[in-house]
């Protein structure tokens, strides 16, 4: 019988959508699914003929509807709910269930989130107000009134309707999140493959033109063209002819190959030689000079080329073992 009541209540929800609230009990009794479970159908029939359900009856029914506790013993259900403090402190197994006490049981067993007043007090009265506010209790009611069997069925139906609707909304949001994540992953993979292909084309051109100490590689942000073993002149803003030749080749390659990215970032790096403030200034001046030369060559407009000097902050090798590798310039064609 485990989960049977909740499954039957779900069928009741479907019946309710077709029949409307006025015919809810008739649709419920006419449902073959309910009649197929004789014990459940008998319990429902008994509830419909009950003018005032007891707390142990309510506890057994609500706990099974929420799949919190499946037991045929109403007293066991009552003791479980009372032990959890899901019932009023003055409730007894055979005392008539009041609407506010039943509301507390619903809020607790279905883990319905309450507002400020209920959160602070955890009282049956504010549990009742929460269910009224959420439309789970409808019509003219009073928190102190005794709960009949058909009212218990009606409120259970409303609670399941709201809870299931929220669960479906949450599931749909999670589904969309997973789909969006997968789409982003696939798009990222396609973009990475595109950058890898582009880096390969650039390297082929660099090799064909005999451009030394220069390699392209794919990165998360785009394609990076690295000029290694940079030799600085006394004036870092002045470019030696050997570097101008490399830059002319690189500019021609970028213009010939359809590079998706529009923006270009020039970053200069150096080794540990000298004073830190001097290293930063030298690399910044060098990056600015290279950026200006690329603009002069017509690779991009001045607004689309930025530059930065990082001194020795981002080494790619041990300075003692390979100092020349850290003395480099990175020209990054950024992803749009």
C-alpha positions as a printed Julia matrix, in Angstrom:
336×3 Matrix{Float64}:
   0.0    0.0     0.0
   3.09   2.2     0.23
   2.59   5.39   -1.77
  -0.9    4.22   -2.78
  -2.73   7.09   -1.16
  -0.56   9.71   -2.78
  -0.88   8.05   -6.19
  -4.63   7.94   -5.71
  -4.68  11.58   -4.69
  -2.77  12.45   -7.88
  -5.49  10.73   -9.87
  -7.97  12.73   -7.81
  -6.16  15.89   -8.93
  -6.59  14.88  -12.56
 -10.25  14.13  -11.9
 -10.62  17.52  -10.22
  -9.22  19.3   -13.29
 -11.84  17.61  -15.43
 -14.78  17.77  -13.03
 -14.28  20.98  -11.04
 -14.42  21.4    -7.28
 -18.17  20.91   -6.93
 -17.91  17.43   -8.37
 -14.57  16.53   -6.81
 -15.93  13.95   -4.37
 -18.09  12.29   -7.02
 -15.16  12.06   -9.44
 -13.0   10.72   -6.64
 -15.4    7.91   -5.76
 -16.01   7.09   -9.41
 -12.28   6.7   -10.14
 -11.43   3.05  -10.96
  -7.94   3.56   -9.51
  -9.43   4.28   -6.1
 -11.87   1.42   -6.27
  -9.06  -0.97   -7.22
  -7.48  -0.42   -3.81
 -10.25  -1.64   -1.52
  -8.67  -0.53    1.73
  -8.02   2.97    0.38
 -11.52   3.26   -1.1
 -13.04   2.07    2.16
 -11.06   4.65    4.1
 -12.14   7.41    1.74
 -15.78   6.33    2.03
 -15.49   6.33    5.82
 -13.98   9.8     5.8
 -16.79  11.15    3.63
 -19.26   9.98    6.25
 -17.27  11.42    9.15
 -18.54  14.7    10.55
 -15.41  15.33   12.61
 -12.16  13.42   12.06
  -9.91  12.73   15.02
  -6.29  13.76   15.2
  -5.15  10.15   14.8
  -7.28   9.75   11.66
  -5.98  13.02   10.26
  -2.39  12.12   11.11
  -2.57   8.74    9.36
  -4.17  10.23    6.25
  -1.94  13.33    5.91
   1.32  11.53    6.69
   0.61   8.94    4.02
  -0.48  11.6     1.51
   2.85  13.37    2.04
   4.7   10.0     1.99
   6.19  10.91    5.36
   4.96   7.77    7.11
   3.09   4.82    5.63
   1.22   2.91    8.33
  -2.23   1.36    8.68
  -2.25   2.26   12.39
  -3.74   5.72   13.1
  -2.34   5.7    16.64
   1.19   5.1    15.34
   0.75   8.01   12.95
  -0.5   10.22   15.76
   2.45   9.36   17.98
   4.86  10.02   15.13
   3.36  13.46   14.38
   3.11  14.36   18.08
   6.74  13.34   18.62
   7.75  15.65   15.77
   5.67  18.46   17.31
   3.55  18.59   14.18
   0.33  18.68   16.21
  -1.0   21.09   18.84
   0.36  20.36   22.32
  -3.14  19.69   23.67
  -4.11  17.25   20.88
  -5.09  13.71   21.84
  -5.57  10.75   19.49
  -9.36  10.71   19.75
 -10.03  14.42   20.09
 -11.66  16.16   17.1
  -9.07  17.69   14.76
  -9.41  21.46   14.58
  -8.61  23.3    11.36
  -5.66  25.19   12.81
  -4.17  21.97   14.24
  -4.68  20.22   10.91
  -3.02  23.17    9.16
   0.08  22.75   11.31
   0.2   19.05   10.38
  -0.04  19.9     6.67
   2.63  22.61    6.84
   5.04  20.34    8.69
   4.5   17.07    6.82
   4.57  18.69    3.37
   7.4   21.08    4.34
   5.43  24.12    3.21
   7.46  27.3     3.63
   5.7   29.91    5.76
   5.88  33.64    6.08
   7.44  35.76    8.79
   4.77  35.29   11.46
   4.65  31.52   11.06
   8.46  31.31   10.94
   8.7   33.17   14.23
   5.85  31.42   16.05
   5.46  27.97   14.41
   1.92  28.1    15.8
  -1.21  26.33   14.46
  -2.94  29.7    14.03
  -0.34  31.08   11.64
  -0.08  27.71    9.88
  -3.82  28.07    9.2
  -3.3   31.59    7.87
  -0.53  30.35    5.58
  -2.77  27.71    4.02
  -5.54  30.27    3.56
  -3.1   32.7     1.95
  -1.77  30.02   -0.41
  -5.3   28.99   -1.43
  -5.03  25.54    0.12
  -7.91  26.3     2.49
 -10.82  27.93    0.69
 -14.28  29.16    1.5
 -15.64  30.49    4.78
 -13.69  28.77    7.51
 -12.66  29.31   11.09
  -9.35  28.08   12.58
 -11.19  26.63   15.6
 -13.75  24.64   13.63
 -13.7   20.86   13.63
 -12.6   19.22   10.4
 -14.99  16.87    8.61
 -13.84  14.0     6.45
 -14.76  15.66    3.17
 -12.95  18.84    4.27
  -9.84  16.75    5.01
 -10.03  15.26    1.51
 -10.6   18.67   -0.05
  -7.67  20.33    1.72
  -5.39  17.37    0.94
  -6.33  17.72   -2.71
  -5.51  21.45   -2.69
  -2.21  20.93   -0.88
  -1.13  18.23   -3.33
  -2.18  20.44   -6.26
  -0.04  23.36   -5.09
   2.91  21.23   -3.99
   2.91  19.24   -7.24
   2.65  22.42   -9.3
   5.66  23.9    -7.52
   7.58  20.66   -7.97
   6.78  20.68  -11.69
   7.89  24.3   -12.0
  11.13  23.55  -10.15
  11.72  20.48  -12.33
  11.13  22.53  -15.47
  13.56  25.2   -14.29
  16.17  22.55  -13.56
  15.58  20.97  -16.97
  16.05  24.34  -18.7
  19.18  24.98  -16.62
  20.66  21.65  -17.65
  19.79  22.25  -21.3
  21.31  25.75  -21.18
  24.43  24.34  -19.53
  24.76  21.65  -22.19
  24.22  24.18  -24.98
  26.86  26.44  -23.46
  29.25  23.5   -23.15
  28.72  22.51  -26.78
  29.08  26.13  -27.91
  32.28  26.42  -25.89
  33.62  23.2   -27.39
  32.83  24.43  -30.9
  34.47  27.77  -30.16
  37.55  26.05  -28.7
  37.83  23.87  -31.81
  37.54  26.98  -33.96
  40.32  28.72  -32.03
  42.51  25.58  -32.25
  42.0   25.47  -36.0
  42.77  29.18  -36.32
  45.96  28.84  -34.24
  47.06  26.01  -36.53
  46.53  28.15  -39.61
  48.51  31.01  -38.09
  51.39  28.7   -37.14
  51.49  27.28  -40.67
  51.78  30.78  -42.08
  54.45  31.75  -39.54
  56.53  28.68  -40.45
  56.05  29.28  -44.17
  57.36  32.84  -43.83
  60.23  31.87  -41.53
  59.06  33.97  -38.57
  61.23  32.78  -35.67
  60.42  32.65  -31.93
  56.73  33.19  -32.66
  53.9   30.7   -32.06
  50.12  30.86  -31.86
  48.05  28.92  -29.36
  44.36  28.66  -28.52
  43.2   30.04  -25.16
  39.87  30.44  -23.38
  39.65  34.06  -24.49
  40.78  33.62  -28.09
  44.02  33.05  -30.02
  47.31  34.18  -28.49
  50.32  34.92  -30.71
  53.46  34.8   -28.55
  56.66  36.6   -29.56
  59.45  35.12  -27.42
  63.03  36.2   -26.59
  62.25  39.88  -26.96
  65.36  42.1   -26.95
  64.67  45.56  -25.58
  66.36  48.64  -26.95
  67.52  51.37  -24.55
  64.25  53.13  -25.38
  61.49  50.5   -24.9
  59.05  52.55  -26.99
  61.34  52.11  -30.0
  60.9   48.89  -31.97
  63.93  47.23  -33.57
  63.58  46.41  -37.26
  63.57  42.66  -36.52
  60.44  43.04  -34.43
  58.79  45.28  -37.0
  59.32  42.56  -39.58
  57.62  40.01  -37.32
  54.75  42.39  -36.66
  54.26  43.05  -40.37
  54.01  39.31  -40.99
  51.61  38.89  -38.07
  49.49  41.83  -39.25
  49.25  40.35  -42.73
  48.26  36.94  -41.34
  45.53  38.43  -39.13
  44.19  40.41  -42.09
  44.29  37.42  -44.48
  42.74  34.84  -42.14
  39.1   35.48  -41.17
  39.62  35.93  -37.42
  36.25  36.0   -35.57
  37.45  38.34  -32.82
  37.46  42.11  -33.35
  39.38  43.27  -30.28
  43.12  42.8   -29.85
  45.03  42.88  -26.56
  48.81  43.38  -26.47
  50.53  42.29  -23.25
  54.27  42.59  -22.64
  56.22  40.57  -20.04
  59.81  40.49  -18.89
  62.19  38.59  -16.6
  63.36  39.44  -13.08
  66.2   41.65  -14.27
  66.22  45.21  -12.9
  63.88  47.01  -10.52
  60.2   46.05  -10.32
  58.9   49.55  -11.12
  61.25  49.71  -14.11
  60.09  46.3   -15.31
  56.47  47.43  -15.26
  57.25  50.65  -17.14
  59.42  48.89  -19.71
  56.76  46.3   -20.5
  53.99  48.88  -20.64
  55.99  51.09  -23.02
  56.84  48.08  -25.17
  53.18  46.93  -25.29
  52.04  50.44  -26.22
  54.62  50.67  -29.0
  53.54  47.33  -30.49
  49.86  48.2   -30.2
  50.45  51.53  -31.96
  52.38  49.8   -34.75
  49.56  47.27  -35.31
  47.1   50.17  -35.6
  49.51  51.88  -38.02
  49.57  48.69  -40.13
  45.76  48.75  -40.27
  45.15  45.53  -38.35
  42.47  47.18  -36.2
  41.37  50.68  -35.29
  42.83  52.38  -32.25
  39.63  51.75  -30.28
  39.89  48.01  -30.84
  43.5   47.58  -29.65
  44.41  47.73  -25.97
  47.71  47.12  -24.21
  49.18  46.36  -20.78
  52.59  45.78  -19.24
  52.89  43.12  -16.54
  56.6   43.22  -15.72
  57.61  39.85  -14.26
  54.17  39.01  -12.72
  53.3   36.15  -15.06
  56.4   34.06  -15.78
  55.99  30.95  -17.93
  59.38  29.43  -17.04
  62.09  29.51  -14.4
  64.06  32.71  -14.96
  67.34  31.01  -14.09
  66.77  28.21  -16.61
  65.03  30.04  -19.45
  65.06  33.77  -18.93
  64.32  34.53  -22.58
  60.95  32.75  -22.47
  59.62  35.14  -19.85
  60.73  38.13  -21.93
  57.86  38.0   -24.38
  54.92  39.81  -25.98
  51.49  38.21  -26.31
  49.09  39.48  -28.99
  45.63  38.1   -28.21
  42.78  38.22  -30.69
  39.9   38.24  -28.22
  36.68  36.32  -28.67
  33.73  38.55  -29.55
